[in-house]
Amino acid sequence: MNDSTGCATCPGAPAPATGPTRRQVVTGAGAAVAFGAPTLAGCAGGKGSTSDGADAPGVEFPASDVPVGGGAIKQGWVVTQPTEGTYKAFSSKCTHQGCGVSQIKDGAIICTCHGSEFSVEDGSVLAGPAQDALPEGKAEVSGDTVKAGPA
């Protein structure tokens, strides 16, 4: 288990004590460069990733998709409605290691990669390992539609 994050499957986590032989590691390194790097880049949520609200274009959908006290995750954005008629938008990219947040439950935006939780009210950290709030975007309501995008 990786001491800094508590994650045994994260890149950089130490190999198990009964790990591969040196030859397997050297042979596998070539495959990792050829196949693993693009896969890992997708997890990082870098430029062009749909999991990073800061890079994602705006998204528009029915306001009825966003329950009071909860929210919805759409195309790189988390849109919440902490109180009736008040909408907030945040990047859906977790500030811990860049995974996309995947759940909203009991007033918390949850990243299931490592268990970080963020407030639906302001994106602040409710539970780590993340230490920084979700970046805030802009949410606008027009009639029955809500639009989220960069601030």
C-alpha positions in Angstrom: 0.0 0.0 0.0 1.3 3.4 -0.9 2.0 5.3 2.3 1.3 8.8 1.0 -2.2 8.1 -0.5 -3.2 4.8 1.0 -3.7 3.4 -2.5 -2.3 0.0 -3.5 -3.3 0.3 -7.2 -2.1 3.9 -7.9 0.8 4.5 -10.3 4.0 4.6 -8.2 2.7 2.3 -5.5 5.4 -0.2 -4.3 5.3 -3.7 -5.9 4.2 -6.5 -3.6 7.0 -8.4 -1.8 6.4 -11.4 -4.2 6.7 -9.1 -7.2 7.9 -9.8 -10.7 11.4 -10.7 -11.7 13.8 -8.1 -12.9 13.4 -9.4 -16.5 9.6 -9.1 -16.3 10.0 -5.5 -15.1 12.4 -4.6 -17.9 10.2 -6.3 -20.5 7.1 -4.8 -19.1 8.5 -1.3 -19.1 8.5 -1.3 -22.9 4.9 -2.3 -23.0 4.1 0.4 -20.4 5.6 3.1 -22.6 3.8 1.8 -25.6 0.4 1.1 -24.1 0.3 2.4 -20.5 1.2 6.0 -20.9 -1.8 6.9 -23.1 -4.1 5.0 -20.6 -2.6 6.8 -17.6 -2.8 10.2 -19.3 -6.6 9.6 -19.6 -6.8 9.1 -15.8 -4.9 12.3 -15.2 -7.6 14.5 -16.6 -5.2 16.7 -18.5 -5.9 19.1 -21.5 -8.8 17.8 -23.5 -10.1 15.6 -20.7 -13.9 15.6 -20.2 -13.3 15.1 -16.5 -11.8 18.5 -15.9 -14.3 21.3 -15.8 -11.6 23.9 -16.1 -10.9 22.6 -19.6 -14.4 21.5 -20.5 -16.7 23.6 -22.6 -20.0 24.7 -21.1 -22.8 22.2 -20.8 -26.6 22.9 -20.8 -29.3 20.6 -19.5 -32.7 20.7 -17.7 -32.6 22.3 -14.3 -34.9 19.5 -13.1 -31.8 17.1 -13.3 -30.4 19.0 -10.3 -32.2 18.1 -7.1 -32.3 20.5 -4.1 -29.5 19.6 -1.7 -27.8 17.5 -4.4 -26.5 17.9 -7.9 -25.7 16.4 -11.2 -22.4 15.5 -12.9 -22.4 16.4 -16.6 -19.5 16.5 -19.2 -16.7 17.8 -16.9 -19.0 19.8 -14.5 -20.7 19.2 -11.2 -23.8 21.4 -10.9 -25.4 21.6 -7.5 -28.5 23.2 -6.0 -27.7 23.7 -2.3 -30.9 25.5 -1.7 -34.0 25.8 -3.9 -33.2 28.1 -6.9 -29.5 28.5 -6.1 -27.2 26.7 -8.5 -23.4 26.3 -8.3 -21.0 24.8 -10.8 -17.6 23.1 -10.0 -15.0 21.2 -12.0 -15.7 17.5 -11.8 -11.9 16.8 -11.5 -10.9 15.8 -8.0 -8.1 18.0 -6.6 -6.4 15.0 -5.0 -5.1 13.0 -8.1 -7.3 14.2 -10.9 -10.0 11.4 -11.0 -13.5 12.4 -12.1 -15.9 12.7 -9.2 -18.7 10.2 -9.7 -21.4 10.5 -7.0 -23.4 13.1 -5.1 -24.9 11.9 -1.9 -26.1 13.5 1.4 -24.8 17.0 0.5 -21.4 15.7 -0.7 -19.7 15.4 -4.1 -17.8 12.2 -3.9 -14.6 11.0 -5.7 -14.7 7.2 -5.4 -11.0 6.8 -6.5 -9.7 7.6 -3.0 -12.7 8.7 -1.0 -12.4 12.5 -1.1 -15.7 14.4 -0.4 -16.6 18.0 -1.3 -19.5 20.2 -0.2 -22.3 20.8 -2.6 -22.6 24.3 -1.2 -19.1 25.7 -2.1 -16.9 22.8 -3.3 -14.8 22.8 -0.1 -13.2 19.6 1.2 -15.4 17.6 3.6 -13.1 14.6 3.7 -9.6 13.9 2.4 -7.2 12.9 1.0 -7.9 16.0 -1.2 -6.7 19.2 0.4 -8.0 21.7 -2.0 -11.6 22.7 -2.9 -13.1 21.9 -6.3 -12.5 24.8 -8.7 -15.7 26.8 -9.0 -17.3 27.6 -12.4 -20.4 29.5 -13.3 -23.9 28.3 -13.3 -26.7 30.2 -15.0 -30.4 29.4 -15.1 -32.6 30.5 -18.0 -36.2 29.2 -17.8 -36.1 25.5 -17.2 -32.4 25.1 -18.3 -29.2 25.4 -16.4 -25.9 26.1 -18.1 -22.5 25.4 -16.4 -19.1 26.5 -17.7 -15.9 28.3 -16.9 -16.2 31.3 -14.5 
